[in-house]
Amino acid sequence: MALMTNDLEAVRNFLGPGLLHLFNTIFVFITTLTVMFLINVRLSLYSLIAIPLVPLLVSRLGAMMHRRFKKSQEQYAVLSAKTQESIAGIKVIKSFAQEENEKDTFSGLNQEYIKRNLSLARVRNLFWPSMIFIGGIGTIIVLLVGGRQVIDGALTIGQFVQFSAYIGAITWPLISVGWIINLIQRGSVSMGRINNIFKIKPEITNPLKPAAPETLQGNINFDHVFFRYELNRKTKNLIKANFIDFKDTFTRGTENNWVLKDMSFDIKAGMKVGIVGFTGSSKSTMVNLIPRLYNPQKGKILIDGFDIKSYPLEVLRSNIGYVTQEPFLFSKSIRENILFGKEEFLSHLSESEITTKIIEASKTSHLHEDVRLFPKKYETLIGERGVTLSGGQKQRLGIARALLINPVILIFDDSFSNMDTNTEELILSDLKHKTFGITTIIISHRISTIKDSDLIMVIDDGGIKETGKHSELIKKCSIYRGLYYRQQLSEELREEI
């Protein structure tokens, strides 16, 4: 937010008014000085006695402005982040009665921003008086020396008046130097911050020479995969330099702690695979590696026998339907949210055919029956992040979005957690027919969601503890058996109540 508002505005002011007045100042100063030397060389030299003070002031005050403006912009970034965070989390703030604390925190950050801006203003406001003073020295010298030359007859009254006018003409360029230097320093700091963002290169990029086919079948193979979350040194330094000076305990803490440890498995095309485990056992991390949202530090991930790094990102990701636990919804209509990212793939269809596919996907996710009750049906605007929808409706919309173009690989990351068991069973039943032949991976804490899977993987502490079908895992896996019995008991108690 800070980069796109304040910093961009500072760069615009430098490239527009800044450069315009810079060239204007240089032109006026040089041409006026040339005419002055043609009138009287000696008097011209006297008028320039104070000029050497200009670069001294510019270098000293310019450096101070550069440092203070950078600190001001850094604080503005912090203030913007806090504002956005508070507005986005307004429900949590209200539910915990933290309104006054948030106001106090914002007030503290705002006061620091004011303090830094006042510090910058004090330095900036020295420029104008300093330049006026330097111009005034030249004017006084011209009056004294020029007046004496007129009395002595070495200079005519007309030349003296003319010379005095030129002195006034070059005084403004000297005064405007302060304002121009201010714009240059602000633009320089802001452009540096923006350039640092441009310098950040994505770690996950398209292969230089794609070696994989453009069509996927859905076979997935993890070959001794190790992964941990970390920032590379260059990115970390850029963040420190331009935004917030954070402690890198996150990176240090994970240097020797793998989130995924030596993970190996095979999933055949068309299989339905269930993944279960305790909270924090790295289930989501594992599936995030399949569409290359992250790259593993060790090992390989293969799809149809090809390393996923050899697939163009567009090909890989367009063949994978990924539904997260909390789907991100845009402040658009239901139709636009379901259609998001698929416009190009469906561009050959008519509007009515696209609408038919949207309704079909919505029926499979059992969103359609809710949408029919909305005032504008699929054209209903759902607000920022889908604020007008319930948690279950958001998840069903996310499922419809993923099903729209029949992906080769379909991933559900705990995507049924906000639904009641009856709705979940209906969706799973419809999905069984809809996803026939599609490699389907379902992460869930509910055993009932995945017990009919062709293969179930039990994940614990970043590794695969056991694999098999439901009946096999009940017998041989204590983690799975414990989860299943606890959930069965919970269901029985709920029914009795």
Backbone torsions as a table, in degrees:
resi	resn	phi	psi	omega
1	MET	NA	-43.5	-180.0
2	ALA	-64.9	-41.5	-179.5
3	LEU	-65.2	-39.3	-174.8
4	MET	-83.0	-9.1	179.4
5	THR	-114.8	-81.7	-175.5
6	ASN	-60.7	-49.1	-176.0
7	ASP	-65.5	-42.7	179.7
8	LEU	-65.0	-37.2	178.1
9	GLU	-65.9	-39.3	178.9
10	ALA	-64.2	-40.1	177.7
11	VAL	-66.8	-41.0	179.4
12	ARG	-62.2	-42.8	179.3
13	ASN	-63.6	-36.0	178.4
14	PHE	-69.4	-45.7	-177.4
15	LEU	-71.8	-23.6	179.7
16	GLY	-96.4	-94.5	-179.2
17	PRO	-57.7	-35.7	-177.8
18	GLY	-60.5	-55.5	-179.5
19	LEU	-65.8	-38.7	179.7
20	LEU	-58.1	-50.7	-178.4
21	HIS	-73.4	-27.4	177.3
22	LEU	-63.8	-50.2	179.6
23	PHE	-67.0	-37.7	178.5
24	ASN	-62.6	-43.1	179.8
25	THR	-63.5	-45.6	-180.0
26	ILE	-62.4	-44.1	-177.8
27	PHE	-64.3	-49.3	-179.0
28	VAL	-62.4	-42.5	-177.4
29	PHE	-64.0	-47.1	-177.2
30	ILE	-66.9	-47.2	-177.4
31	THR	-66.5	-40.9	179.6
32	THR	-65.9	-41.4	-179.7
33	LEU	-65.0	-36.5	178.4
34	THR	-62.3	-45.1	178.7
35	VAL	-63.8	-39.6	179.6
36	MET	-62.0	-41.0	178.7
37	PHE	-67.5	-30.7	177.6
38	LEU	-70.1	-29.9	179.6
39	ILE	-77.3	-52.2	-176.9
40	ASN	-157.8	109.6	-176.0
41	VAL	-65.6	-45.6	-176.1
42	ARG	-62.0	-47.4	-179.4
43	LEU	-65.2	-34.2	178.4
44	SER	-64.2	-42.0	179.7
45	LEU	-65.1	-39.6	177.5
46	TYR	-62.2	-37.9	-177.9
47	SER	-69.1	-18.6	-178.5
48	LEU	-97.1	8.8	-177.2
49	ILE	-57.1	-39.5	-175.8
50	ALA	-85.3	-7.3	-176.0
51	ILE	-60.7	-37.1	178.6
52	PRO	-57.1	-18.5	177.9
53	LEU	-71.2	-22.3	-176.1
54	VAL	-61.6	-55.3	-179.9
55	PRO	-61.4	-31.3	177.8
56	LEU	-64.3	-47.2	178.4
57	LEU	-64.5	-41.8	-178.5
58	VAL	-61.7	-44.7	-177.8
59	SER	-67.1	-43.4	-178.4
60	ARG	-70.2	-56.3	-177.2
61	LEU	-69.6	-33.1	178.5
62	GLY	-62.4	-42.1	178.8
63	ALA	-64.7	-40.7	178.6
64	MET	-64.5	-41.9	178.5
65	MET	-63.6	-40.4	-179.7
66	HIS	-58.8	-48.1	-178.5
67	ARG	-65.0	-44.7	-175.0
68	ARG	-72.6	-34.1	177.4
69	PHE	-68.5	-37.2	178.0
70	LYS	-62.5	-43.1	178.2
71	LYS	-64.6	-37.6	178.7
72	SER	-63.2	-43.7	-179.3
73	GLN	-68.2	-36.1	177.5
74	GLU	-62.7	-42.2	178.6
75	GLN	-68.2	-34.5	176.7
76	TYR	-63.2	-37.9	177.5
77	ALA	-63.2	-43.0	178.3
78	VAL	-63.5	-43.1	-179.9
79	LEU	-63.9	-41.9	178.4
80	SER	-64.1	-43.1	180.0
81	ALA	-62.3	-42.1	179.6
82	LYS	-65.3	-40.0	178.9
83	THR	-62.6	-48.5	-179.9
84	GLN	-61.8	-42.1	-178.8
85	GLU	-64.4	-42.1	-178.8
86	SER	-66.1	-40.2	179.5
87	ILE	-69.0	-42.3	-179.7
88	ALA	-65.5	-33.7	-177.4
89	GLY	-102.5	29.0	-174.0
90	ILE	-61.1	-34.3	-179.6
91	LYS	-66.5	-42.0	178.9
92	VAL	-65.5	-42.6	-179.6
93	ILE	-60.3	-43.7	-179.5
94	LYS	-69.1	-40.6	-177.1
95	SER	-66.4	-26.1	178.3
96	PHE	-101.3	9.0	178.1
97	ALA	53.4	47.1	-177.3
98	GLN	-106.8	20.8	-177.7
99	GLU	-58.5	-47.2	-177.5
100	GLU	-66.4	-38.5	178.1
101	ASN	-63.5	-40.7	178.7
102	GLU	-65.5	-38.8	176.8
103	LYS	-62.3	-44.3	-179.3
104	ASP	-63.9	-41.2	179.0
105	THR	-63.6	-45.1	178.7
106	PHE	-62.8	-41.5	179.8
107	SER	-61.4	-40.2	178.3
108	GLY	-63.4	-44.5	178.4
109	LEU	-65.5	-37.8	-179.9
110	ASN	-67.1	-39.8	178.3
111	GLN	-64.4	-37.6	177.4
112	GLU	-66.0	-37.6	177.6
113	TYR	-65.3	-42.6	176.9
114	ILE	-61.5	-43.7	-179.6
115	LYS	-58.8	-44.6	-178.9
116	ARG	-69.4	-35.5	178.2
117	ASN	-70.2	-36.1	176.3
118	LEU	-66.1	-38.1	176.7
119	SER	-61.7	-41.7	177.3
120	LEU	-66.4	-41.8	-178.0
121	ALA	-63.4	-36.2	-179.7
122	ARG	-62.5	-40.6	178.6
123	VAL	-71.7	-43.4	-177.6
124	ARG	-62.0	-37.9	-177.0
125	ASN	-74.7	-9.1	173.8
126	LEU	-76.5	-24.0	-175.7
127	PHE	-62.0	-50.8	-174.7
128	TRP	-61.8	-52.8	178.7
129	PRO	-59.4	-36.7	-179.3
130	SER	-64.6	-44.8	-179.8
131	MET	-68.8	-36.3	176.5
132	ILE	-64.9	-39.6	179.2
133	PHE	-63.1	-44.1	179.3
134	ILE	-63.3	-42.9	176.8
135	GLY	-63.9	-35.8	178.8
136	GLY	-66.4	-35.6	177.7
137	ILE	-60.3	-45.3	179.1
138	GLY	-61.4	-39.9	-179.4
139	THR	-65.2	-43.8	179.9
140	ILE	-61.9	-43.4	-179.3
141	ILE	-63.4	-41.1	178.9
142	VAL	-62.3	-42.4	178.8
143	LEU	-62.7	-42.3	-178.1
144	LEU	-71.5	-54.2	-176.4
145	VAL	-70.9	-44.3	-179.4
146	GLY	-64.9	-41.1	177.5
147	GLY	-59.9	-41.9	178.2
148	ARG	-63.2	-39.8	179.4
149	GLN	-66.6	-34.4	177.5
150	VAL	-65.6	-44.3	179.6
151	ILE	-61.5	-39.1	-178.9
152	ASP	-79.0	-7.7	-180.0
153	GLY	83.4	7.0	179.4
154	ALA	-80.4	-15.3	-178.1
155	LEU	-138.5	135.5	179.0
156	THR	-80.4	161.7	177.4
157	ILE	-60.8	-40.3	-179.5
158	GLY	-63.5	-41.7	178.9
159	GLN	-67.3	-36.6	179.7
160	PHE	-64.9	-44.8	177.9
161	VAL	-62.7	-43.3	178.9
162	GLN	-61.3	-44.1	-179.5
163	PHE	-64.8	-40.7	178.9
164	SER	-62.5	-36.9	178.6
165	ALA	-65.4	-40.2	179.0
166	TYR	-67.4	-36.2	175.9
167	ILE	-59.7	-41.5	175.8
168	GLY	-63.6	-34.2	-178.5
169	ALA	-68.8	-36.1	-179.6
170	ILE	-86.7	-10.1	177.8
171	THR	-66.6	-40.7	-179.6
172	TRP	-63.0	-45.9	176.2
173	PRO	-56.4	-38.0	178.0
174	LEU	-64.7	-42.0	179.8
175	ILE	-65.9	-42.0	-176.9
176	SER	-70.1	-16.8	177.7
177	VAL	-57.0	-39.6	179.5
178	GLY	-59.8	-44.7	-179.9
179	TRP	-66.9	-40.5	-179.6
180	ILE	-65.7	-43.2	178.5
181	ILE	-61.3	-37.1	176.6
182	ASN	-60.1	-46.9	179.0
183	LEU	-63.9	-40.0	-178.9
184	ILE	-64.3	-44.4	-178.8
185	GLN	-65.5	-43.6	178.3
186	ARG	-63.5	-45.1	179.1
187	GLY	-64.0	-37.4	179.9
188	SER	-64.5	-45.8	179.0
189	VAL	-62.8	-47.5	-177.4
190	SER	-65.6	-41.8	178.8
191	MET	-64.8	-34.7	176.6
192	GLY	-63.4	-42.2	178.6
193	ARG	-65.4	-41.2	179.4
194	ILE	-68.3	-41.7	178.9
195	ASN	-62.9	-33.8	178.0
196	ASN	-63.8	-31.4	175.2
197	ILE	-70.9	-42.1	178.9
198	PHE	-62.2	-28.2	-177.4
199	LYS	-75.8	-19.5	-179.9
200	ILE	-70.7	119.1	-179.4
201	LYS	-100.2	135.1	177.7
202	PRO	-63.8	136.9	178.7
203	GLU	-74.5	-29.1	-178.7
204	ILE	-101.4	109.1	-176.0
205	THR	-131.1	168.1	176.1
206	ASN	-68.9	145.6	176.2
207	PRO	-65.4	146.3	179.1
208	LEU	-63.8	-39.8	178.7
209	LYS	-130.2	89.6	-179.8
210	PRO	-55.4	130.4	-178.4
211	ALA	-113.8	-4.6	-176.5
212	ALA	-95.7	156.3	178.5
213	PRO	-69.3	162.3	-178.2
214	GLU	-87.3	-8.2	176.5
215	THR	-114.9	137.7	-178.9
216	LEU	-106.2	150.4	175.8
217	GLN	-102.7	-34.1	176.1
218	GLY	115.9	7.9	174.8
219	ASN	-76.6	130.2	-177.9
220	ILE	-123.5	133.1	179.8
221	ASN	-136.3	122.7	171.1
222	PHE	-98.2	123.6	-175.9
223	ASP	-116.5	92.4	177.3
224	HIS	51.9	59.3	-175.8
225	VAL	-88.6	130.5	172.1
226	PHE	-120.8	139.7	179.6
227	PHE	-150.4	143.6	170.5
228	ARG	-144.8	152.5	177.8
229	TYR	-81.1	132.1	177.8
230	GLU	-161.7	157.3	173.5
231	LEU	-103.0	138.2	174.8
232	ASN	-72.1	159.5	-172.2
233	ARG	-61.0	-40.2	-177.1
234	LYS	-63.9	-46.5	-179.7
235	THR	-64.4	-41.0	-179.7
236	LYS	-62.8	-41.8	179.0
237	ASN	-65.6	-37.7	178.8
238	LEU	-65.9	-39.4	178.7
239	ILE	-65.8	-42.9	178.6
240	LYS	-61.9	-42.0	-174.6
241	ALA	-71.6	-29.4	-168.9
242	ASN	-115.2	-16.5	-176.1
243	PHE	-127.5	-87.8	-175.6
244	ILE	-126.8	134.0	179.3
245	ASP	-81.2	91.8	-174.8
246	PHE	-98.4	157.7	174.9
247	LYS	-82.5	136.3	-175.8
248	ASP	-90.5	42.4	177.8
249	THR	-66.7	-29.0	179.9
250	PHE	-60.7	-47.9	-178.5
251	THR	-69.3	-45.8	-178.0
252	ARG	-62.2	-37.9	-176.5
253	GLY	-66.9	-22.0	-176.3
254	THR	-107.2	3.2	-175.4
255	GLU	-58.7	-36.6	-178.6
256	ASN	-113.3	8.5	-178.6
257	ASN	-116.0	103.2	-179.7
258	TRP	-75.7	135.5	174.7
259	VAL	-76.7	-40.3	172.0
260	LEU	-116.3	132.5	-174.0
261	LYS	-123.3	112.5	173.0
262	ASP	46.8	55.4	-176.4
263	MET	-91.8	123.6	179.8
264	SER	-136.9	132.7	174.9
265	PHE	-166.9	164.7	177.7
266	ASP	-125.3	134.2	174.0
267	ILE	-123.4	121.0	-179.8
268	LYS	-81.3	152.1	-179.5
269	ALA	-57.1	134.5	177.8
270	GLY	87.6	-5.9	-179.5
271	MET	-74.1	151.1	171.3
272	LYS	-105.9	116.5	-174.0
273	VAL	-116.3	130.7	175.8
274	GLY	-104.2	141.8	177.7
275	ILE	-125.8	127.9	-177.0
276	VAL	-137.4	154.6	178.9
277	GLY	169.9	172.5	179.5
278	PHE	-68.8	161.9	175.5
279	THR	-60.2	133.4	178.8
280	GLY	84.1	13.4	-178.8
281	SER	-88.9	6.5	174.0
282	SER	79.9	29.6	176.9
283	LYS	-66.2	-48.4	-179.0
284	SER	-65.4	-38.0	178.8
285	THR	-59.2	-40.8	-177.9
286	MET	-61.4	-46.6	-177.9
287	VAL	-75.9	-22.1	175.9
288	ASN	-65.3	-22.0	180.0
289	LEU	-76.6	-22.8	-175.1
290	ILE	-67.2	-46.4	175.8
291	PRO	-86.2	13.9	179.0
292	ARG	61.2	42.5	169.5
293	LEU	-71.1	-26.0	171.6
294	TYR	-137.9	161.2	173.3
295	ASN	-108.9	136.4	175.8
296	PRO	-70.3	148.4	177.9
297	GLN	-77.4	-29.7	178.9
298	LYS	-136.5	153.3	177.2
299	GLY	85.2	179.2	-177.8
300	LYS	-131.0	151.1	171.5
301	ILE	-119.0	122.1	-176.4
302	LEU	-112.5	140.0	170.5
303	ILE	-123.2	120.0	-177.0
304	ASP	57.6	33.4	176.6
305	GLY	85.3	-2.4	179.6
306	PHE	-110.6	137.5	175.2
307	ASP	-58.3	133.6	-177.1
308	ILE	-62.8	-19.7	177.6
309	LYS	-71.0	-14.3	179.1
310	SER	-90.9	-3.8	176.6
311	TYR	-91.9	137.5	169.0
312	PRO	-59.3	140.1	-176.4
313	LEU	-57.7	-37.3	-179.6
314	GLU	-63.4	-40.5	-179.8
315	VAL	-68.3	-47.4	-177.5
316	LEU	-61.3	-53.0	-172.3
317	ARG	-75.1	-29.2	179.0
318	SER	-71.0	-17.0	178.1
319	ASN	-96.6	2.0	-179.1
320	ILE	-118.1	124.1	173.2
321	GLY	-97.5	121.2	-173.2
322	TYR	-123.7	119.4	178.9
323	VAL	-114.0	115.5	-179.6
324	THR	-86.1	171.2	-179.6
325	GLN	-64.7	-37.3	177.6
326	GLU	-123.4	86.4	-177.9
327	PRO	-58.6	138.7	177.0
328	PHE	-82.8	123.0	-179.9
329	LEU	-113.4	143.4	-177.8
330	PHE	-95.3	159.6	-179.2
331	SER	-77.4	63.6	-179.1
332	LYS	-134.0	-168.9	178.4
333	SER	-79.5	166.0	177.6
334	ILE	-61.0	-42.2	179.6
335	ARG	-58.9	-47.6	-178.4
336	GLU	-65.2	-33.9	178.9
337	ASN	-70.0	-39.0	177.8
338	ILE	-68.4	-36.5	-176.5
339	LEU	-80.5	-9.9	-171.9
340	PHE	-53.8	128.6	177.5
341	GLY	80.6	-5.5	-176.5
342	LYS	-111.8	2.3	-175.5
343	GLU	-56.7	-43.7	-177.2
344	GLU	-66.8	-39.7	-178.4
345	PHE	-68.0	-27.1	-176.7
346	LEU	-105.9	10.4	-175.4
347	SER	-63.9	-22.1	-178.8
348	HIS	-80.7	-7.9	-178.9
349	LEU	-94.3	157.1	175.3
350	SER	-78.8	167.5	-179.6
351	GLU	-60.2	-39.7	-179.2
352	SER	-67.9	-37.0	178.2
353	GLU	-67.8	-39.0	177.0
354	ILE	-64.6	-42.5	178.6
355	THR	-61.0	-39.9	178.6
356	THR	-61.6	-42.7	179.8
357	LYS	-67.0	-38.5	178.4
358	ILE	-63.0	-44.8	179.7
359	ILE	-64.9	-40.2	179.6
360	GLU	-61.5	-45.3	178.5
361	ALA	-65.0	-38.0	179.8
362	SER	-68.2	-34.3	177.5
363	LYS	-67.5	-39.2	178.7
364	THR	-63.6	-39.1	179.6
365	SER	-86.8	2.9	-179.9
366	HIS	56.6	36.0	172.1
367	LEU	-92.2	-25.5	-172.6
368	HIS	-59.1	-40.8	-177.8
369	GLU	-64.4	-28.4	176.1
370	ASP	-78.1	-40.7	-177.3
371	VAL	-63.2	-34.3	-179.3
372	ARG	-59.4	-26.1	-178.0
373	LEU	-87.8	-9.6	-179.9
374	PHE	-74.9	150.3	-175.4
375	PRO	-59.0	-40.4	-178.0
376	LYS	-113.5	21.5	178.4
377	LYS	52.3	-124.9	-175.7
378	TYR	-76.5	-8.6	177.6
379	GLU	-93.5	5.0	179.8
380	THR	-67.8	127.1	176.5
381	LEU	-76.7	135.4	-173.0
382	ILE	-105.1	1.4	176.4
383	GLY	78.8	176.0	-177.0
384	GLU	-62.0	125.0	-179.5
385	ARG	55.6	27.6	177.3
386	GLY	68.7	39.1	-173.8
387	VAL	-61.6	-24.9	-177.7
388	THR	-84.6	-5.8	-179.1
389	LEU	-100.5	153.7	175.0
390	SER	-78.5	169.6	179.6
391	GLY	-59.9	-41.6	178.9
392	GLY	-67.1	-38.1	178.5
393	GLN	-66.3	-37.8	177.1
394	LYS	-61.4	-44.8	-179.5
395	GLN	-65.2	-39.8	179.3
396	ARG	-67.7	-33.8	175.7
397	LEU	-66.7	-39.5	177.3
398	GLY	-62.9	-38.5	177.9
399	ILE	-66.2	-43.1	178.4
400	ALA	-61.2	-40.5	178.7
401	ARG	-61.1	-41.6	-178.8
402	ALA	-71.8	-31.1	-176.2
403	LEU	-83.0	-11.2	-168.5
404	LEU	-56.1	-39.2	-175.7
405	ILE	-116.0	22.3	177.0
406	ASN	50.5	72.0	-178.6
407	PRO	-66.5	160.4	178.0
408	VAL	-74.9	-36.8	179.1
409	ILE	-123.2	131.5	-177.7
410	LEU	-123.6	125.1	-177.1
411	ILE	-120.3	124.8	175.3
412	PHE	-113.7	109.8	-178.6
413	ASP	-97.2	87.7	-178.6
414	ASP	52.2	45.3	-172.0
415	SER	-86.0	5.4	-179.9
416	PHE	-118.2	10.1	-172.2
417	SER	-65.7	-28.6	-177.9
418	ASN	-97.2	13.3	-179.3
419	MET	-109.9	152.2	173.7
420	ASP	-74.4	161.1	-174.1
421	THR	-63.6	-32.7	179.5
422	ASN	-66.0	-46.9	178.2
423	THR	-63.1	-40.7	179.3
424	GLU	-60.0	-44.8	-179.7
425	GLU	-63.8	-39.3	178.4
426	LEU	-63.6	-44.3	-179.3
427	ILE	-65.7	-44.3	-179.2
428	LEU	-63.2	-36.7	178.4
429	SER	-64.9	-43.9	178.6
430	ASP	-69.5	-35.6	179.4
431	LEU	-64.7	-31.8	-179.0
432	LYS	-58.3	-38.7	178.7
433	HIS	-81.8	-39.5	-176.7
434	LYS	-67.5	-35.6	-174.2
435	THR	-100.6	18.0	178.8
436	PHE	-62.1	125.7	-178.3
437	GLY	88.2	-5.2	178.4
438	ILE	-99.5	133.6	175.2
439	THR	-68.8	115.5	-174.7
440	THR	-118.2	126.9	177.8
441	ILE	-117.3	123.5	-178.7
442	ILE	-121.1	118.3	171.8
443	ILE	-95.3	131.1	-179.3
444	SER	-156.7	150.0	171.9
445	HIS	-88.7	-15.8	179.2
446	ARG	-90.5	123.8	177.3
447	ILE	-64.7	-32.8	-178.2
448	SER	-62.3	-25.5	-178.5
449	THR	-73.3	-32.1	-171.1
450	ILE	-116.3	-1.0	-171.2
451	LYS	-65.1	-21.7	178.3
452	ASP	-90.6	8.8	-177.7
453	SER	-68.9	153.3	176.3
454	ASP	-67.6	-30.7	179.9
455	LEU	-147.6	135.9	177.4
456	ILE	-120.7	131.6	177.1
457	MET	-111.2	129.4	177.0
458	VAL	-99.2	116.9	-176.7
459	ILE	-104.6	134.9	176.1
460	ASP	-150.0	129.1	177.1
461	ASP	54.1	42.2	174.0
462	GLY	78.4	9.8	179.8
463	GLY	-137.4	164.2	178.4
464	ILE	-87.7	115.6	-179.1
465	LYS	-84.5	-34.8	-178.3
466	GLU	-163.2	152.3	174.7
467	THR	-134.0	156.7	178.5
468	GLY	153.6	-173.2	175.3
469	LYS	-89.0	171.4	-175.8
470	HIS	-55.7	-49.4	-177.1
471	SER	-63.4	-33.2	-179.7
472	GLU	-73.5	-42.0	-176.6
473	LEU	-69.9	-31.0	176.6
474	ILE	-57.9	-35.6	-176.9
475	LYS	-84.0	-38.8	-168.5
476	LYS	-110.0	-9.3	-176.1
477	CYS	-119.4	113.7	-176.9
478	SER	-68.4	-35.5	178.9
479	ILE	-63.2	-47.7	-178.7
480	TYR	-65.6	-43.3	-179.0
481	ARG	-63.0	-41.8	179.4
482	GLY	-63.8	-43.3	177.8
483	LEU	-62.2	-43.0	-176.5
484	TYR	-65.9	-46.3	-177.7
485	TYR	-66.9	-38.9	178.5
486	ARG	-63.9	-39.9	179.7
487	GLN	-71.4	-35.5	176.3
488	GLN	-63.1	-44.2	179.6
489	LEU	-63.7	-40.9	179.5
490	SER	-62.5	-41.2	178.6
491	GLU	-64.7	-40.8	-179.6
492	GLU	-64.8	-43.0	179.4
493	LEU	-64.1	-38.3	-179.1
494	ARG	-65.6	-39.4	-179.5
495	GLU	-66.8	-39.1	-179.0
496	GLU	-66.1	-38.7	-179.1
497	ILE	-69.8	NA	NA
